[in-house]
Amino acid sequence: MNQVKVTVYTTKVCPYCVAAKQLLTRRGITYEEVDVSDDHAKRQWLAETSGQRTVPQIFFGDRSIGGFAELQQLDSQSGLDAALAADSQS
């Protein structure tokens, strides 16, 4: 399956970041982690791009899907694979 790039923006002390990474790992989804703990410019960009100031922020390609709650909701509705497949087609 051709999978879209998944990027997870995190900080060092964030239980929801850990939970999101664990969920992705359990599902066999590879991702890139970007730690924004000490990067004010990257956090500013992330807030402007996602509309959120919290972490994790998860992107499928260039599309923000939200944080852990949104990822978990997609997964519980069996929509995670479909969302990744749809984004890989765009």
PyMOL Python script that loads the backbone (N, CA, C, O; Angstrom):
from pymol import cmd

cmd.read_pdbstr("""\
ATOM      1  N   MET A   1       0.842  -1.189   0.000  1.00  0.00           N
ATOM      2  CA  MET A   1       0.000   0.000   0.000  1.00  0.00           C
ATOM      3  C   MET A   1       0.881   1.245   0.000  1.00  0.00           C
ATOM      4  O   MET A   1       1.864   1.320   0.738  1.00  0.00           O
ATOM      5  N   ASN A   2       0.535   2.184  -0.803  1.00  0.00           N
ATOM      6  CA  ASN A   2       1.266   3.443  -0.869  1.00  0.00           C
ATOM      7  C   ASN A   2       0.743   4.350   0.231  1.00  0.00           C
ATOM      8  O   ASN A   2      -0.386   4.833   0.153  1.00  0.00           O
ATOM      9  N   GLN A   3       1.537   4.579   1.235  1.00  0.00           N
ATOM     10  CA  GLN A   3       1.095   5.341   2.406  1.00  0.00           C
ATOM     11  C   GLN A   3       1.614   6.763   2.372  1.00  0.00           C
ATOM     12  O   GLN A   3       2.757   7.016   1.991  1.00  0.00           O
ATOM     13  N   VAL A   4       0.756   7.689   2.776  1.00  0.00           N
ATOM     14  CA  VAL A   4       1.122   9.085   2.888  1.00  0.00           C
ATOM     15  C   VAL A   4       2.102   9.261   4.054  1.00  0.00           C
ATOM     16  O   VAL A   4       2.097   8.469   4.997  1.00  0.00           O
ATOM     17  N   LYS A   5       2.920  10.273   3.987  1.00  0.00           N
ATOM     18  CA  LYS A   5       3.846  10.572   5.082  1.00  0.00           C
ATOM     19  C   LYS A   5       3.061  11.048   6.301  1.00  0.00           C
ATOM     20  O   LYS A   5       2.197  11.919   6.195  1.00  0.00           O
ATOM     21  N   VAL A   6       3.371  10.471   7.447  1.00  0.00           N
ATOM     22  CA  VAL A   6       2.743  10.859   8.711  1.00  0.00           C
ATOM     23  C   VAL A   6       3.799  11.564   9.555  1.00  0.00           C
ATOM     24  O   VAL A   6       4.894  11.041   9.763  1.00  0.00           O
ATOM     25  N   THR A   7       3.455  12.758  10.037  1.00  0.00           N
ATOM     26  CA  THR A   7       4.359  13.532  10.883  1.00  0.00           C
ATOM     27  C   THR A   7       3.654  13.834  12.196  1.00  0.00           C
ATOM     28  O   THR A   7       2.509  14.285  12.213  1.00  0.00           O
ATOM     29  N   VAL A   8       4.359  13.577  13.303  1.00  0.00           N
ATOM     30  CA  VAL A   8       3.811  13.833  14.630  1.00  0.00           C
ATOM     31  C   VAL A   8       4.700  14.873  15.307  1.00  0.00           C
ATOM     32  O   VAL A   8       5.877  14.628  15.572  1.00  0.00           O
ATOM     33  N   TYR A   9       4.119  16.031  15.578  1.00  0.00           N
ATOM     34  CA  TYR A   9       4.828  17.103  16.277  1.00  0.00           C
ATOM     35  C   TYR A   9       4.594  16.917  17.768  1.00  0.00           C
ATOM     36  O   TYR A   9       3.453  16.821  18.218  1.00  0.00           O
ATOM     37  N   THR A  10       5.685  16.866  18.532  1.00  0.00           N
ATOM     38  CA  THR A  10       5.617  16.522  19.947  1.00  0.00           C
ATOM     39  C   THR A  10       6.449  17.482  20.793  1.00  0.00           C
ATOM     40  O   THR A  10       7.157  18.350  20.281  1.00  0.00           O
ATOM     41  N   THR A  11       6.336  17.291  22.103  1.00  0.00           N
ATOM     42  CA  THR A  11       7.266  17.899  23.054  1.00  0.00           C
ATOM     43  C   THR A  11       7.789  16.787  23.958  1.00  0.00           C
ATOM     44  O   THR A  11       7.274  15.669  23.954  1.00  0.00           O
ATOM     45  N   LYS A  12       8.810  17.112  24.723  1.00  0.00           N
ATOM     46  CA  LYS A  12       9.464  16.100  25.563  1.00  0.00           C
ATOM     47  C   LYS A  12       8.536  15.539  26.645  1.00  0.00           C
ATOM     48  O   LYS A  12       8.560  14.339  26.919  1.00  0.00           O
ATOM     49  N   VAL A  13       7.729  16.393  27.253  1.00  0.00           N
ATOM     50  CA  VAL A  13       6.869  15.965  28.363  1.00  0.00           C
ATOM     51  C   VAL A  13       5.419  16.077  27.912  1.00  0.00           C
ATOM     52  O   VAL A  13       4.782  17.116  28.086  1.00  0.00           O
ATOM     53  N   CYS A  14       4.905  15.002  27.334  1.00  0.00           N
ATOM     54  CA  CYS A  14       3.554  15.041  26.793  1.00  0.00           C
ATOM     55  C   CYS A  14       2.982  13.626  26.727  1.00  0.00           C
ATOM     56  O   CYS A  14       3.322  12.862  25.824  1.00  0.00           O
ATOM     57  N   PRO A  15       2.118  13.274  27.675  1.00  0.00           N
ATOM     58  CA  PRO A  15       1.563  11.917  27.668  1.00  0.00           C
ATOM     59  C   PRO A  15       0.715  11.620  26.431  1.00  0.00           C
ATOM     60  O   PRO A  15       0.668  10.476  25.979  1.00  0.00           O
ATOM     61  N   TYR A  16       0.049  12.629  25.883  1.00  0.00           N
ATOM     62  CA  TYR A  16      -0.753  12.389  24.684  1.00  0.00           C
ATOM     63  C   TYR A  16       0.124  12.148  23.462  1.00  0.00           C
ATOM     64  O   TYR A  16      -0.272  11.434  22.541  1.00  0.00           O
ATOM     65  N   CYS A  17       1.315  12.742  23.453  1.00  0.00           N
ATOM     66  CA  CYS A  17       2.269  12.477  22.376  1.00  0.00           C
ATOM     67  C   CYS A  17       2.695  11.013  22.416  1.00  0.00           C
ATOM     68  O   CYS A  17       2.753  10.345  21.383  1.00  0.00           O
ATOM     69  N   VAL A  18       2.988  10.526  23.607  1.00  0.00           N
ATOM     70  CA  VAL A  18       3.378   9.122  23.778  1.00  0.00           C
ATOM     71  C   VAL A  18       2.249   8.212  23.319  1.00  0.00           C
ATOM     72  O   VAL A  18       2.489   7.233  22.612  1.00  0.00           O
ATOM     73  N   ALA A  19       1.017   8.527  23.716  1.00  0.00           N
ATOM     74  CA  ALA A  19      -0.139   7.706  23.350  1.00  0.00           C
ATOM     75  C   ALA A  19      -0.337   7.686  21.833  1.00  0.00           C
ATOM     76  O   ALA A  19      -0.635   6.636  21.262  1.00  0.00           O
ATOM     77  N   ALA A  20      -0.175   8.834  21.181  1.00  0.00           N
ATOM     78  CA  ALA A  20      -0.341   8.894  19.728  1.00  0.00           C
ATOM     79  C   ALA A  20       0.715   8.040  19.031  1.00  0.00           C
ATOM     80  O   ALA A  20       0.401   7.295  18.103  1.00  0.00           O
ATOM     81  N   LYS A  21       1.957   8.149  19.476  1.00  0.00           N
ATOM     82  CA  LYS A  21       3.035   7.368  18.867  1.00  0.00           C
ATOM     83  C   LYS A  21       2.807   5.872  19.092  1.00  0.00           C
ATOM     84  O   LYS A  21       3.065   5.062  18.201  1.00  0.00           O
ATOM     85  N   GLN A  22       2.327   5.508  20.272  1.00  0.00           N
ATOM     86  CA  GLN A  22       2.045   4.099  20.551  1.00  0.00           C
ATOM     87  C   GLN A  22       0.928   3.573  19.653  1.00  0.00           C
ATOM     88  O   GLN A  22       1.021   2.456  19.144  1.00  0.00           O
ATOM     89  N   LEU A  23      -0.121   4.360  19.455  1.00  0.00           N
ATOM     90  CA  LEU A  23      -1.220   3.938  18.598  1.00  0.00           C
ATOM     91  C   LEU A  23      -0.726   3.721  17.169  1.00  0.00           C
ATOM     92  O   LEU A  23      -1.039   2.704  16.551  1.00  0.00           O
ATOM     93  N   LEU A  24       0.037   4.661  16.653  1.00  0.00           N
ATOM     94  CA  LEU A  24       0.565   4.519  15.298  1.00  0.00           C
ATOM     95  C   LEU A  24       1.463   3.291  15.180  1.00  0.00           C
ATOM     96  O   LEU A  24       1.388   2.553  14.198  1.00  0.00           O
ATOM     97  N   THR A  25       2.308   3.078  16.180  1.00  0.00           N
ATOM     98  CA  THR A  25       3.199   1.918  16.169  1.00  0.00           C
ATOM     99  C   THR A  25       2.405   0.617  16.204  1.00  0.00           C
ATOM    100  O   THR A  25       2.718  -0.319  15.469  1.00  0.00           O
ATOM    101  N   ARG A  26       1.377   0.551  17.055  1.00  0.00           N
ATOM    102  CA  ARG A  26       0.526  -0.654  17.128  1.00  0.00           C
ATOM    103  C   ARG A  26      -0.139  -0.952  15.788  1.00  0.00           C
ATOM    104  O   ARG A  26      -0.354  -2.114  15.443  1.00  0.00           O
ATOM    105  N   ARG A  27      -0.457   0.075  15.050  1.00  0.00           N
ATOM    106  CA  ARG A  27      -1.118  -0.095  13.751  1.00  0.00           C
ATOM    107  C   ARG A  27      -0.114  -0.306  12.622  1.00  0.00           C
ATOM    108  O   ARG A  27      -0.506  -0.479  11.468  1.00  0.00           O
ATOM    109  N   GLY A  28       1.167  -0.294  12.945  1.00  0.00           N
ATOM    110  CA  GLY A  28       2.197  -0.526  11.932  1.00  0.00           C
ATOM    111  C   GLY A  28       2.384   0.647  10.994  1.00  0.00           C
ATOM    112  O   GLY A  28       2.835   0.480   9.861  1.00  0.00           O
ATOM    113  N   ILE A  29       2.033   1.848  11.472  1.00  0.00           N
ATOM    114  CA  ILE A  29       2.138   3.050  10.653  1.00  0.00           C
ATOM    115  C   ILE A  29       3.443   3.765  10.991  1.00  0.00           C
ATOM    116  O   ILE A  29       3.674   4.146  12.138  1.00  0.00           O
ATOM    117  N   THR A  30       4.280   3.939   9.997  1.00  0.00           N
ATOM    118  CA  THR A  30       5.536   4.648  10.228  1.00  0.00           C
ATOM    119  C   THR A  30       5.260   6.148  10.252  1.00  0.00           C
ATOM    120  O   THR A  30       4.361   6.640   9.572  1.00  0.00           O
ATOM    121  N   TYR A  31       6.037   6.849  11.035  1.00  0.00           N
ATOM    122  CA  TYR A  31       5.850   8.286  11.176  1.00  0.00           C
ATOM    123  C   TYR A  31       7.186   8.953  11.460  1.00  0.00           C
ATOM    124  O   TYR A  31       8.146   8.327  11.909  1.00  0.00           O
ATOM    125  N   GLU A  32       7.204  10.241  11.180  1.00  0.00           N
ATOM    126  CA  GLU A  32       8.354  11.061  11.546  1.00  0.00           C
ATOM    127  C   GLU A  32       7.954  11.880  12.762  1.00  0.00           C
ATOM    128  O   GLU A  32       6.889  12.498  12.771  1.00  0.00           O
ATOM    129  N   GLU A  33       8.788  11.890  13.776  1.00  0.00           N
ATOM    130  CA  GLU A  33       8.531  12.695  14.973  1.00  0.00           C
ATOM    131  C   GLU A  33       9.359  13.972  14.899  1.00  0.00           C
ATOM    132  O   GLU A  33      10.557  13.934  14.620  1.00  0.00           O
ATOM    133  N   VAL A  34       8.705  15.101  15.150  1.00  0.00           N
ATOM    134  CA  VAL A  34       9.388  16.384  15.191  1.00  0.00           C
ATOM    135  C   VAL A  34       9.162  16.977  16.577  1.00  0.00           C
ATOM    136  O   VAL A  34       8.049  17.377  16.917  1.00  0.00           O
ATOM    137  N   ASP A  35      10.226  17.031  17.370  1.00  0.00           N
ATOM    138  CA  ASP A  35      10.148  17.583  18.721  1.00  0.00           C
ATOM    139  C   ASP A  35      10.260  19.099  18.638  1.00  0.00           C
ATOM    140  O   ASP A  35      11.275  19.636  18.194  1.00  0.00           O
ATOM    141  N   VAL A  36       9.199  19.782  19.073  1.00  0.00           N
ATOM    142  CA  VAL A  36       9.171  21.241  19.007  1.00  0.00           C
ATOM    143  C   VAL A  36       9.373  21.878  20.385  1.00  0.00           C
ATOM    144  O   VAL A  36       9.080  23.059  20.571  1.00  0.00           O
ATOM    145  N   SER A  37       9.871  21.101  21.346  1.00  0.00           N
ATOM    146  CA  SER A  37      10.040  21.587  22.720  1.00  0.00           C
ATOM    147  C   SER A  37      10.827  22.885  22.799  1.00  0.00           C
ATOM    148  O   SER A  37      10.417  23.823  23.482  1.00  0.00           O
ATOM    149  N   ASP A  38      11.945  22.941  22.110  1.00  0.00           N
ATOM    150  CA  ASP A  38      12.849  24.081  22.222  1.00  0.00           C
ATOM    151  C   ASP A  38      12.932  24.902  20.935  1.00  0.00           C
ATOM    152  O   ASP A  38      13.907  25.620  20.712  1.00  0.00           O
ATOM    153  N   ASP A  39      11.904  24.791  20.091  1.00  0.00           N
ATOM    154  CA  ASP A  39      11.937  25.464  18.795  1.00  0.00           C
ATOM    155  C   ASP A  39      10.734  26.404  18.681  1.00  0.00           C
ATOM    156  O   ASP A  39       9.670  26.020  18.194  1.00  0.00           O
ATOM    157  N   HIS A  40      10.928  27.646  19.143  1.00  0.00           N
ATOM    158  CA  HIS A  40       9.829  28.609  19.162  1.00  0.00           C
ATOM    159  C   HIS A  40       9.275  28.866  17.756  1.00  0.00           C
ATOM    160  O   HIS A  40       8.060  28.952  17.579  1.00  0.00           O
ATOM    161  N   ALA A  41      10.137  28.986  16.778  1.00  0.00           N
ATOM    162  CA  ALA A  41       9.688  29.251  15.408  1.00  0.00           C
ATOM    163  C   ALA A  41       8.829  28.104  14.881  1.00  0.00           C
ATOM    164  O   ALA A  41       7.807  28.340  14.237  1.00  0.00           O
ATOM    165  N   LYS A  42       9.236  26.870  15.149  1.00  0.00           N
ATOM    166  CA  LYS A  42       8.476  25.707  14.680  1.00  0.00           C
ATOM    167  C   LYS A  42       7.132  25.622  15.402  1.00  0.00           C
ATOM    168  O   LYS A  42       6.126  25.250  14.799  1.00  0.00           O
ATOM    169  N   ARG A  43       7.112  25.965  16.686  1.00  0.00           N
ATOM    170  CA  ARG A  43       5.828  25.963  17.429  1.00  0.00           C
ATOM    171  C   ARG A  43       4.898  27.036  16.888  1.00  0.00           C
ATOM    172  O   ARG A  43       3.691  26.819  16.785  1.00  0.00           O
ATOM    173  N   GLN A  44       5.452  28.192  16.541  1.00  0.00           N
ATOM    174  CA  GLN A  44       4.656  29.268  15.953  1.00  0.00           C
ATOM    175  C   GLN A  44       4.063  28.809  14.621  1.00  0.00           C
ATOM    176  O   GLN A  44       2.873  29.000  14.368  1.00  0.00           O
ATOM    177  N   TRP A  45       4.890  28.209  13.779  1.00  0.00           N
ATOM    178  CA  TRP A  45       4.427  27.685  12.496  1.00  0.00           C
ATOM    179  C   TRP A  45       3.336  26.640  12.708  1.00  0.00           C
ATOM    180  O   TRP A  45       2.323  26.643  12.008  1.00  0.00           O
ATOM    181  N   LEU A  46       3.543  25.755  13.666  1.00  0.00           N
ATOM    182  CA  LEU A  46       2.588  24.696  13.943  1.00  0.00           C
ATOM    183  C   LEU A  46       1.239  25.266  14.370  1.00  0.00           C
ATOM    184  O   LEU A  46       0.195  24.804  13.909  1.00  0.00           O
ATOM    185  N   ALA A  47       1.257  26.266  15.247  1.00  0.00           N
ATOM    186  CA  ALA A  47       0.018  26.905  15.698  1.00  0.00           C
ATOM    187  C   ALA A  47      -0.698  27.582  14.533  1.00  0.00           C
ATOM    188  O   ALA A  47      -1.920  27.493  14.418  1.00  0.00           O
ATOM    189  N   GLU A  48       0.050  28.253  13.677  1.00  0.00           N
ATOM    190  CA  GLU A  48      -0.550  28.933  12.530  1.00  0.00           C
ATOM    191  C   GLU A  48      -1.104  27.935  11.517  1.00  0.00           C
ATOM    192  O   GLU A  48      -2.165  28.158  10.932  1.00  0.00           O
ATOM    193  N   THR A  49      -0.396  26.858  11.316  1.00  0.00           N
ATOM    194  CA  THR A  49      -0.781  25.867  10.314  1.00  0.00           C
ATOM    195  C   THR A  49      -1.948  25.004  10.769  1.00  0.00           C
ATOM    196  O   THR A  49      -2.869  24.739   9.997  1.00  0.00           O
ATOM    197  N   SER A  50      -1.907  24.563  12.031  1.00  0.00           N
ATOM    198  CA  SER A  50      -2.933  23.646  12.524  1.00  0.00           C
ATOM    199  C   SER A  50      -4.101  24.363  13.205  1.00  0.00           C
ATOM    200  O   SER A  50      -5.184  23.798  13.355  1.00  0.00           O
ATOM    201  N   GLY A  51      -3.870  25.606  13.614  1.00  0.00           N
ATOM    202  CA  GLY A  51      -4.900  26.315  14.365  1.00  0.00           C
ATOM    203  C   GLY A  51      -4.955  25.896  15.823  1.00  0.00           C
ATOM    204  O   GLY A  51      -5.865  26.292  16.551  1.00  0.00           O
ATOM    205  N   GLN A  52      -3.984  25.095  16.254  1.00  0.00           N
ATOM    206  CA  GLN A  52      -3.938  24.590  17.626  1.00  0.00           C
ATOM    207  C   GLN A  52      -2.594  24.916  18.258  1.00  0.00           C
ATOM    208  O   GLN A  52      -1.573  24.999  17.574  1.00  0.00           O
ATOM    209  N   ARG A  53      -2.608  25.098  19.566  1.00  0.00           N
ATOM    210  CA  ARG A  53      -1.360  25.356  20.288  1.00  0.00           C
ATOM    211  C   ARG A  53      -0.897  24.157  21.109  1.00  0.00           C
ATOM    212  O   ARG A  53       0.125  24.221  21.793  1.00  0.00           O
ATOM    213  N   THR A  54      -1.646  23.075  21.039  1.00  0.00           N
ATOM    214  CA  THR A  54      -1.337  21.891  21.831  1.00  0.00           C
ATOM    215  C   THR A  54      -0.576  20.866  20.994  1.00  0.00           C
ATOM    216  O   THR A  54      -0.565  20.926  19.765  1.00  0.00           O
ATOM    217  N   VAL A  55       0.051  19.936  21.683  1.00  0.00           N
ATOM    218  CA  VAL A  55       0.681  18.792  21.031  1.00  0.00           C
ATOM    219  C   VAL A  55       0.090  17.527  21.636  1.00  0.00           C
ATOM    220  O   VAL A  55      -0.375  17.543  22.776  1.00  0.00           O
ATOM    221  N   PRO A  56       0.104  16.448  20.897  1.00  0.00           N
ATOM    222  CA  PRO A  56       0.689  16.314  19.570  1.00  0.00           C
ATOM    223  C   PRO A  56      -0.201  16.954  18.515  1.00  0.00           C
ATOM    224  O   PRO A  56      -1.408  17.115  18.696  1.00  0.00           O
ATOM    225  N   GLN A  57       0.422  17.306  17.433  1.00  0.00           N
ATOM    226  CA  GLN A  57      -0.304  17.666  16.215  1.00  0.00           C
ATOM    227  C   GLN A  57       0.166  16.680  15.156  1.00  0.00           C
ATOM    228  O   GLN A  57       1.362  16.487  14.941  1.00  0.00           O
ATOM    229  N   ILE A  58      -0.802  16.070  14.511  1.00  0.00           N
ATOM    230  CA  ILE A  58      -0.505  14.981  13.588  1.00  0.00           C
ATOM    231  C   ILE A  58      -0.928  15.397  12.185  1.00  0.00           C
ATOM    232  O   ILE A  58      -2.029  15.902  11.966  1.00  0.00           O
ATOM    233  N   PHE A  59      -0.024  15.171  11.252  1.00  0.00           N
ATOM    234  CA  PHE A  59      -0.282  15.513   9.861  1.00  0.00           C
ATOM    235  C   PHE A  59      -0.212  14.262   9.007  1.00  0.00           C
ATOM    236  O   PHE A  59       0.684  13.435   9.173  1.00  0.00           O
ATOM    237  N   PHE A  60      -1.159  14.130   8.095  1.00  0.00           N
ATOM    238  CA  PHE A  60      -1.110  13.134   7.023  1.00  0.00           C
ATOM    239  C   PHE A  60      -0.746  13.927   5.782  1.00  0.00           C
ATOM    240  O   PHE A  60      -1.577  14.659   5.243  1.00  0.00           O
ATOM    241  N   GLY A  61       0.474  13.789   5.333  1.00  0.00           N
ATOM    242  CA  GLY A  61       0.953  14.639   4.252  1.00  0.00           C
ATOM    243  C   GLY A  61       0.988  16.069   4.752  1.00  0.00           C
ATOM    244  O   GLY A  61       1.603  16.354   5.780  1.00  0.00           O
ATOM    245  N   ASP A  62       0.340  16.965   4.042  1.00  0.00           N
ATOM    246  CA  ASP A  62       0.281  18.375   4.432  1.00  0.00           C
ATOM    247  C   ASP A  62      -0.980  18.710   5.211  1.00  0.00           C
ATOM    248  O   ASP A  62      -1.183  19.864   5.590  1.00  0.00           O
ATOM    249  N   ARG A  63      -1.833  17.717   5.455  1.00  0.00           N
ATOM    250  CA  ARG A  63      -3.135  17.948   6.092  1.00  0.00           C
ATOM    251  C   ARG A  63      -3.069  17.640   7.584  1.00  0.00           C
ATOM    252  O   ARG A  63      -2.698  16.538   7.987  1.00  0.00           O
ATOM    253  N   SER A  64      -3.435  18.630   8.396  1.00  0.00           N
ATOM    254  CA  SER A  64      -3.516  18.430   9.842  1.00  0.00           C
ATOM    255  C   SER A  64      -4.770  17.636  10.153  1.00  0.00           C
ATOM    256  O   SER A  64      -5.868  18.011   9.744  1.00  0.00           O
ATOM    257  N   ILE A  65      -4.604  16.532  10.882  1.00  0.00           N
ATOM    258  CA  ILE A  65      -5.786  15.766  11.288  1.00  0.00           C
ATOM    259  C   ILE A  65      -6.152  16.057  12.737  1.00  0.00           C
ATOM    260  O   ILE A  65      -7.185  15.592  13.220  1.00  0.00           O
ATOM    261  N   GLY A  66      -5.308  16.831  13.442  1.00  0.00           N
ATOM    262  CA  GLY A  66      -5.577  17.180  14.831  1.00  0.00           C
ATOM    263  C   GLY A  66      -4.584  16.512  15.759  1.00  0.00           C
ATOM    264  O   GLY A  66      -3.437  16.252  15.395  1.00  0.00           O
ATOM    265  N   GLY A  67      -5.054  16.239  16.970  1.00  0.00           N
ATOM    266  CA  GLY A  67      -4.195  15.660  17.992  1.00  0.00           C
ATOM    267  C   GLY A  67      -4.524  14.205  18.270  1.00  0.00           C
ATOM    268  O   GLY A  67      -5.060  13.500  17.416  1.00  0.00           O
ATOM    269  N   PHE A  68      -4.197  13.769  19.474  1.00  0.00           N
ATOM    270  CA  PHE A  68      -4.415  12.373  19.834  1.00  0.00           C
ATOM    271  C   PHE A  68      -5.889  11.992  19.803  1.00  0.00           C
ATOM    272  O   PHE A  68      -6.234  10.910  19.328  1.00  0.00           O
ATOM    273  N   ALA A  69      -6.764  12.865  20.302  1.00  0.00           N
ATOM    274  CA  ALA A  69      -8.199  12.538  20.345  1.00  0.00           C
ATOM    275  C   ALA A  69      -8.733  12.279  18.937  1.00  0.00           C
ATOM    276  O   ALA A  69      -9.501  11.341  18.727  1.00  0.00           O
ATOM    277  N   GLU A  70      -8.333  13.099  17.982  1.00  0.00           N
ATOM    278  CA  GLU A  70      -8.797  12.920  16.605  1.00  0.00           C
ATOM    279  C   GLU A  70      -8.211  11.651  15.986  1.00  0.00           C
ATOM    280  O   GLU A  70      -8.896  10.938  15.253  1.00  0.00           O
ATOM    281  N   LEU A  71      -6.947  11.376  16.283  1.00  0.00           N
ATOM    282  CA  LEU A  71      -6.319  10.146  15.795  1.00  0.00           C
ATOM    283  C   LEU A  71      -7.033   8.929  16.367  1.00  0.00           C
ATOM    284  O   LEU A  71      -7.329   7.977  15.645  1.00  0.00           O
ATOM    285  N   GLN A  72      -7.308   8.965  17.665  1.00  0.00           N
ATOM    286  CA  GLN A  72      -7.984   7.857  18.325  1.00  0.00           C
ATOM    287  C   GLN A  72      -9.398   7.664  17.761  1.00  0.00           C
ATOM    288  O   GLN A  72      -9.850   6.533  17.584  1.00  0.00           O
ATOM    289  N   GLN A  73     -10.084   8.766  17.483  1.00  0.00           N
ATOM    290  CA  GLN A  73     -11.423   8.677  16.916  1.00  0.00           C
ATOM    291  C   GLN A  73     -11.388   8.041  15.526  1.00  0.00           C
ATOM    292  O   GLN A  73     -12.202   7.172  15.212  1.00  0.00           O
ATOM    293  N   LEU A  74     -10.448   8.478  14.705  1.00  0.00           N
ATOM    294  CA  LEU A  74     -10.297   7.860  13.376  1.00  0.00           C
ATOM    295  C   LEU A  74     -10.051   6.363  13.513  1.00  0.00           C
ATOM    296  O   LEU A  74     -10.638   5.562  12.785  1.00  0.00           O
ATOM    297  N   ASP A  75      -9.190   5.994  14.438  1.00  0.00           N
ATOM    298  CA  ASP A  75      -8.850   4.588  14.625  1.00  0.00           C
ATOM    299  C   ASP A  75     -10.057   3.794  15.116  1.00  0.00           C
ATOM    300  O   ASP A  75     -10.308   2.691  14.630  1.00  0.00           O
ATOM    301  N   SER A  76     -10.806   4.341  16.074  1.00  0.00           N
ATOM    302  CA  SER A  76     -11.935   3.600  16.644  1.00  0.00           C
ATOM    303  C   SER A  76     -13.076   3.446  15.643  1.00  0.00           C
ATOM    304  O   SER A  76     -13.895   2.536  15.770  1.00  0.00           O
ATOM    305  N   GLN A  77     -13.130   4.324  14.656  1.00  0.00           N
ATOM    306  CA  GLN A  77     -14.166   4.243  13.625  1.00  0.00           C
ATOM    307  C   GLN A  77     -13.668   3.494  12.391  1.00  0.00           C
ATOM    308  O   GLN A  77     -14.304   3.525  11.337  1.00  0.00           O
ATOM    309  N   SER A  78     -12.534   2.826  12.531  1.00  0.00           N
ATOM    310  CA  SER A  78     -11.915   2.085  11.428  1.00  0.00           C
ATOM    311  C   SER A  78     -11.648   2.971  10.223  1.00  0.00           C
ATOM    312  O   SER A  78     -11.667   2.514   9.080  1.00  0.00           O
ATOM    313  N   GLY A  79     -11.398   4.249  10.498  1.00  0.00           N
ATOM    314  CA  GLY A  79     -11.161   5.176   9.406  1.00  0.00           C
ATOM    315  C   GLY A  79      -9.714   5.558   9.221  1.00  0.00           C
ATOM    316  O   GLY A  79      -9.391   6.319   8.309  1.00  0.00           O
ATOM    317  N   LEU A  80      -8.829   5.046  10.068  1.00  0.00           N
ATOM    318  CA  LEU A  80      -7.421   5.427  10.004  1.00  0.00           C
ATOM    319  C   LEU A  80      -6.785   4.972   8.699  1.00  0.00           C
ATOM    320  O   LEU A  80      -6.139   5.766   8.015  1.00  0.00           O
ATOM    321  N   ASP A  81      -6.959   3.715   8.351  1.00  0.00           N
ATOM    322  CA  ASP A  81      -6.386   3.212   7.102  1.00  0.00           C
ATOM    323  C   ASP A  81      -6.979   3.921   5.896  1.00  0.00           C
ATOM    324  O   ASP A  81      -6.267   4.244   4.945  1.00  0.00           O
ATOM    325  N   ALA A  82      -8.291   4.163   5.937  1.00  0.00           N
ATOM    326  CA  ALA A  82      -8.958   4.842   4.815  1.00  0.00           C
ATOM    327  C   ALA A  82      -8.444   6.264   4.659  1.00  0.00           C
ATOM    328  O   ALA A  82      -8.224   6.725   3.539  1.00  0.00           O
ATOM    329  N   ALA A  83      -8.251   6.965   5.779  1.00  0.00           N
ATOM    330  CA  ALA A  83      -7.753   8.345   5.723  1.00  0.00           C
ATOM    331  C   ALA A  83      -6.345   8.390   5.160  1.00  0.00           C
ATOM    332  O   ALA A  83      -6.021   9.264   4.356  1.00  0.00           O
ATOM    333  N   LEU A  84      -5.517   7.460   5.575  1.00  0.00           N
ATOM    334  CA  LEU A  84      -4.149   7.413   5.058  1.00  0.00           C
ATOM    335  C   LEU A  84      -4.143   7.071   3.564  1.00  0.00           C
ATOM    336  O   LEU A  84      -3.377   7.652   2.795  1.00  0.00           O
ATOM    337  N   ALA A  85      -4.984   6.141   3.165  1.00  0.00           N
ATOM    338  CA  ALA A  85      -5.049   5.765   1.756  1.00  0.00           C
ATOM    339  C   ALA A  85      -5.568   6.914   0.904  1.00  0.00           C
ATOM    340  O   ALA A  85      -5.054   7.167  -0.185  1.00  0.00           O
ATOM    341  N   ALA A  86      -6.591   7.610   1.404  1.00  0.00           N
ATOM    342  CA  ALA A  86      -7.165   8.740   0.652  1.00  0.00           C
ATOM    343  C   ALA A  86      -6.146   9.852   0.503  1.00  0.00           C
ATOM    344  O   ALA A  86      -6.032  10.446  -0.569  1.00  0.00           O
ATOM    345  N   ASP A  87      -5.402  10.143   1.562  1.00  0.00           N
ATOM    346  CA  ASP A  87      -4.409  11.212   1.502  1.00  0.00           C
ATOM    347  C   ASP A  87      -3.234  10.840   0.598  1.00  0.00           C
ATOM    348  O   ASP A  87      -2.584  11.718   0.031  1.00  0.00           O
ATOM    349  N   SER A  88      -2.963   9.548   0.462  1.00  0.00           N
ATOM    350  CA  SER A  88      -1.841   9.160  -0.393  1.00  0.00           C
ATOM    351  C   SER A  88      -2.209   9.306  -1.866  1.00  0.00           C
ATOM    352  O   SER A  88      -1.326   9.351  -2.722  1.00  0.00           O
ATOM    353  N   GLN A  89      -3.496   9.379  -2.167  1.00  0.00           N
ATOM    354  CA  GLN A  89      -3.945   9.545  -3.548  1.00  0.00           C
ATOM    355  C   GLN A  89      -3.899  11.010  -3.980  1.00  0.00           C
ATOM    356  O   GLN A  89      -3.897  11.295  -5.178  1.00  0.00           O
ATOM    357  N   SER A  90      -3.861  11.957  -3.014  1.00  0.00           N
ATOM    358  CA  SER A  90      -3.893  13.372  -3.376  1.00  0.00           C
ATOM    359  C   SER A  90      -2.516  13.923  -3.640  1.00  0.00           C
ATOM    360  O   SER A  90      -2.374  15.104  -3.958  1.00  0.00           O
TER     361      SER A  90
END
""", "prot")
cmd.dss("prot")
cmd.show_as("cartoon", "prot")
cmd.util.cbc("prot")
cmd.orient("prot")
